Amino acid sequence: MEPGISNQSFIFSYTDFTLLGFPGISRWRPLLAIPFFSVYLVILSGNSLIIHLIYNEKTLHSPMYLLISVVFAINMSVSTAILPKFLLDLLFQLNQVSLTGCLLQMFVIYFMSLCESGVLLLMSLDRYVAICRPLRYHNIMTKRFLAWLTVIIIIRNCFLICPLVILTSMVQFCRSNIILNFTCENMALLSLGCGDTTKPQIAGLIVRITVTVLDVGLLLLSYSTILYTAMKTTTGKSQHKALNTCGTHLLVVAVVYLCALASSIVQRMETTISTDVKILFTALYLLIPALLNPFIYGFRMSEIRKSLLQ
């Protein structure tokens, strides 16, 4: 690997990197291919099965199930951006990545993660209209309205993620070219930077604050209103169905954000947590929602469960 040279400061800046996930168990790393390949296989099969079911079952052609299928597509996209490269590393030591490839992987992971947050927000809006404004549901939740909201989410995510990736690309990486992670995670890459890394760190902080305050705040507001309305205006079977559907969505939301919160906390415990444990929590944050979502929706959503049994 030949480091590039900055014309301005004459400081070496690496342009090729080595991804080294779980360095503390280097002797046993090839064995990690078994659980990670198994997880990837379950993610692909489970998510694609539900997407296929929703696409082919006409009774599931509603905004809620369309949004669920989008979540599953995002899950497969994030997993595919990470796991094939990591499996090649574990089995054949093909762990080299260029700076461009690393930044591209970073963009895909963060962009898709924000898209997942946005889709979960749209799902809460769909349930809010269905339960709190049932007579106007079909007039409000149209394909045109969902398309516009999707475009807004994509634009928002580009405005949040592009500056982060661009600012990270301008950092000079002269400390090392070994990324102690199995994926190009922003904090792991910036730890190799020399000089001022304040701007990309601030950009990353803005992304976290925006998603946490805006998306989580709106989700809590929406579902609290939904639950209050369901308890107040519906009874019997209708109330049970509304609470079960919202409970399923809330369970998915909890899995996504709790995994992200746990990973964020562990990453900042610099002295008390080993590198391998931090990498494990990164893997849990990126893969556990994709692994569990098909089971959560498959078992808890009666329409999906009945279609699967048929």
C-alpha positions in Angstrom: 0.0 0.0 0.0 1.4 3.3 -1.0 0.3 6.3 0.9 -0.6 9.4 -1.0 1.1 12.7 -0.2 -0.7 15.9 0.6 0.5 18.8 -1.5 -0.2 21.4 1.2 1.4 20.0 4.3 3.6 17.2 3.0 2.1 14.8 5.5 1.5 11.2 4.3 -2.1 10.4 3.9 -3.1 6.8 3.3 -5.4 6.1 0.4 -5.7 2.3 1.0 -6.7 0.6 4.3 -7.0 -2.7 5.9 -10.2 -3.7 7.7 -9.4 -5.7 10.7 -12.5 -6.8 12.6 -12.1 -8.6 15.9 -8.2 -8.3 16.1 -8.1 -9.8 19.6 -9.0 -13.2 18.4 -6.9 -13.3 15.2 -6.2 -17.0 15.5 -9.9 -17.9 15.5 -11.2 -15.2 13.1 -11.9 -17.6 10.2 -14.4 -19.4 12.4 -16.4 -16.2 12.6 -17.5 -16.8 9.0 -19.9 -19.5 10.3 -22.1 -17.3 12.5 -21.9 -14.3 10.2 -22.7 -16.2 7.1 -25.6 -17.8 8.9 -26.9 -14.4 10.0 -26.6 -13.1 6.4 -28.4 -16.1 5.1 -31.3 -15.7 7.5 -31.5 -11.9 6.8 -31.7 -12.5 3.0 -34.1 -15.3 3.2 -36.4 -13.9 5.9 -36.6 -10.3 4.5 -37.0 -11.4 0.8 -39.7 -13.9 1.8 -41.8 -11.2 3.4 -41.2 -8.8 0.5 -42.3 -11.5 -2.0 -45.3 -12.3 0.1 -46.4 -8.6 0.3 -45.8 -8.2 -3.5 -47.9 -11.2 -4.5 -50.7 -11.0 -1.9 -53.2 -8.4 -3.1 -54.8 -8.1 0.4 -51.4 -6.7 1.6 -51.2 -3.9 -1.0 -51.8 -1.1 1.5 -49.5 1.7 2.6 -48.6 0.0 5.9 -47.4 -3.2 4.2 -45.7 -1.3 1.4 -43.6 0.6 4.1 -42.9 -2.7 5.9 -41.5 -4.1 2.6 -39.3 -1.0 2.2 -37.9 -1.5 5.7 -37.0 -5.1 4.7 -35.3 -3.9 1.5 -33.3 -1.4 3.5 -32.3 -4.2 5.9 -30.9 -6.3 3.0 -29.1 -3.4 1.5 -27.2 -2.5 4.7 -26.3 -6.2 5.3 -25.1 -6.6 1.7 -23.0 -3.5 2.0 -21.2 -5.1 5.0 -21.2 -8.8 5.2 -19.9 -10.1 1.8 -16.8 -8.0 2.2 -16.3 -9.2 5.8 -16.8 -12.8 4.8 -14.2 -12.5 2.1 -11.9 -11.1 4.8 -12.5 -14.0 7.2 -12.1 -16.7 4.6 -9.5 -15.4 2.2 -7.9 -12.4 4.0 -9.3 -10.0 1.3 -9.6 -7.1 3.7 -8.1 -4.3 1.6 -10.2 -1.3 0.8 -9.5 2.0 -0.9 -10.4 5.3 0.7 -13.1 5.8 -2.0 -14.5 2.3 -1.3 -14.5 3.0 2.4 -16.3 6.3 2.0 -18.8 4.7 -0.3 -19.6 1.9 2.2 -19.9 4.5 4.9 -22.4 6.5 2.8 -24.5 3.5 2.0 -24.6 2.3 5.7 -25.5 5.7 7.2 -27.8 6.8 4.3 -29.8 3.5 4.6 -29.9 3.7 8.3 -31.4 7.2 8.1 -33.8 5.9 5.5 -34.9 3.2 7.9 -35.5 5.8 10.6 -37.5 7.9 8.1 -39.6 4.9 7.0 -40.4 4.0 10.6 -41.6 7.6 11.0 -43.8 7.2 7.9 -45.2 4.0 9.4 -46.2 5.9 12.6 -47.9 8.6 10.4 -49.8 5.9 8.6 -51.1 4.4 11.9 -51.9 7.8 13.2 -54.1 8.6 10.2 -55.7 5.1 10.3 -56.6 5.3 13.9 -57.1 9.0 14.6 -58.5 10.1 11.2 -60.0 6.8 9.9 -62.7 8.5 7.7 -60.0 10.4 5.8 -57.4 7.6 5.6 -57.8 6.8 1.9 -57.8 10.5 1.0 -54.7 11.3 2.9 -52.5 8.2 2.6 -52.3 8.2 -1.2 -49.4 6.9 -3.3 -48.7 10.5 -4.4 -48.5 11.7 -0.8 -46.2 8.8 0.2 -44.0 9.4 -2.9 -43.5 13.1 -1.9 -42.7 12.2 1.7 -40.2 9.6 0.4 -38.5 12.2 -1.7 -38.3 14.6 1.3 -36.7 11.9 3.4 -34.1 11.1 0.7 -33.2 14.8 0.3 -33.0 15.2 4.1 -30.7 12.2 4.3 -28.4 13.5 1.5 -28.1 16.8 3.3 -27.1 15.1 6.5 -24.8 12.3 5.2 -23.0 14.0 2.2 -21.3 16.7 4.4 -20.2 14.0 6.8 -18.6 11.8 4.0 -17.1 14.8 2.2 -15.5 16.2 5.4 -14.2 12.8 6.3 -12.6 12.5 2.8 -10.7 15.7 3.5 -9.0 14.3 6.6 -5.3 13.3 6.3 -4.9 9.7 7.5 -1.3 9.3 8.7 -1.5 7.5 12.0 -2.1 4.1 10.5 -3.9 2.4 7.6 -5.5 -0.4 9.8 -9.2 0.2 10.6 -10.0 -1.8 13.7 -13.5 -2.7 12.6 -15.1 -5.0 10.1 -16.8 -2.1 8.3 -15.9 1.5 7.5 -17.4 3.1 10.6 -16.9 6.8 10.9 -15.3 6.9 14.4 -12.9 4.1 13.6 -11.8 5.9 10.4 -11.4 9.3 12.0 -9.3 7.7 14.8 -6.6 7.3 12.1 -6.6 10.9 11.2 -3.9 13.4 12.1 -4.5 17.1 12.4 -7.9 18.6 13.0 -10.9 16.2 12.7 -13.3 18.6 14.5 -15.5 19.3 11.4 -16.4 15.6 10.5 -16.9 14.9 14.2 -19.4 17.9 14.5 -21.1 16.7 11.3 -21.5 13.2 12.8 -22.9 14.8 16.0 -25.4 16.8 14.0 -26.6 13.7 12.3 -27.1 11.9 15.7 -28.8 14.8 17.3 -31.1 15.4 14.3 -32.2 11.8 14.2 -32.6 11.4 17.9 -34.5 14.7 18.6 -36.6 14.9 15.4 -37.3 11.3 14.5 -37.5 9.8 17.9 -39.5 12.8 19.2 -42.0 12.5 16.4 -42.3 8.8 16.8 -43.0 9.1 20.6 -45.5 11.9 20.0 -47.3 9.9 17.2 -47.6 6.6 19.0 -48.6 8.2 22.3 -51.4 10.0 20.5 -52.3 6.7 18.7 -52.5 4.7 21.9 -54.5 7.4 23.7 -57.0 7.5 20.8 -57.2 3.7 20.5 -57.9 3.4 24.2 -60.5 6.1 24.1 -62.5 5.6 20.9 -62.2 1.9 20.1 -63.4 -1.2 22.0 -63.2 -4.9 21.8 -61.7 -6.5 18.7 -60.9 -3.2 17.0 -59.0 -1.9 20.0 -57.0 -5.2 20.3 -56.1 -5.1 16.6 -55.0 -1.4 16.8 -52.9 -2.0 19.9 -51.4 -5.1 18.5 -50.4 -3.4 15.2 -48.9 -0.4 17.0 -47.2 -2.6 19.6 -45.5 -4.5 16.7 -44.3 -1.2 15.2 -43.1 0.1 18.6 -41.2 -3.2 19.1 -39.4 -2.7 15.8 -38.6 0.9 16.7 -37.3 -0.1 20.1 -35.0 -2.7 18.6 -33.6 -0.3 16.1 -33.0 2.6 18.4 -31.9 0.6 21.5 -29.2 -1.2 19.4 -28.0 2.1 18.0 -28.0 3.6 21.6 -26.1 0.7 23.0 -23.5 0.8 20.2 -23.0 4.6 20.6 -22.5 4.3 24.4 -20.0 1.4 24.1 -18.0 3.2 21.4 -17.4 6.1 23.8 -16.2 3.9 26.7 -12.5 4.1 25.6 -10.7 2.5 28.5 -13.0 0.0 30.0 -14.2 -1.8 26.9 -12.0 -3.9 24.6 -11.9 -3.3 20.8 -13.5 -6.7 20.1 -16.5 -5.8 22.3 -16.9 -2.5 20.6 -16.9 -4.2 17.2 -19.4 -6.7 18.4 -21.8 -4.0 19.5 -21.4 -2.3 16.0 -22.3 -5.7 14.5 -25.4 -5.9 16.7 -26.5 -2.4 15.9 -26.2 -3.0 12.1 -27.4 -6.6 11.9 -29.8 -7.4 14.7 -32.7 -5.3 13.5 -32.4 -6.8 10.0 -32.3 -10.3 11.6 -35.3 -9.8 13.9 -37.7 -7.7 11.9 -39.0 -10.6 9.7 -39.7 -12.6 12.8 -41.4 -9.8 14.6 -43.7 -8.9 11.7 -44.2 -12.6 10.7 -45.3 -13.7 14.1 -47.2 -10.6 15.3 -49.0 -9.4 12.2 -51.9 -11.7 11.7 -52.3 -10.9 8.0 -48.7 -11.7 7.2 -48.8 -14.8 9.5 -51.9 -16.2 7.7 -50.4 -15.6 4.3 -47.3 -17.4 5.3 -49.3 -20.4 6.6 -51.3 -20.5 3.3 
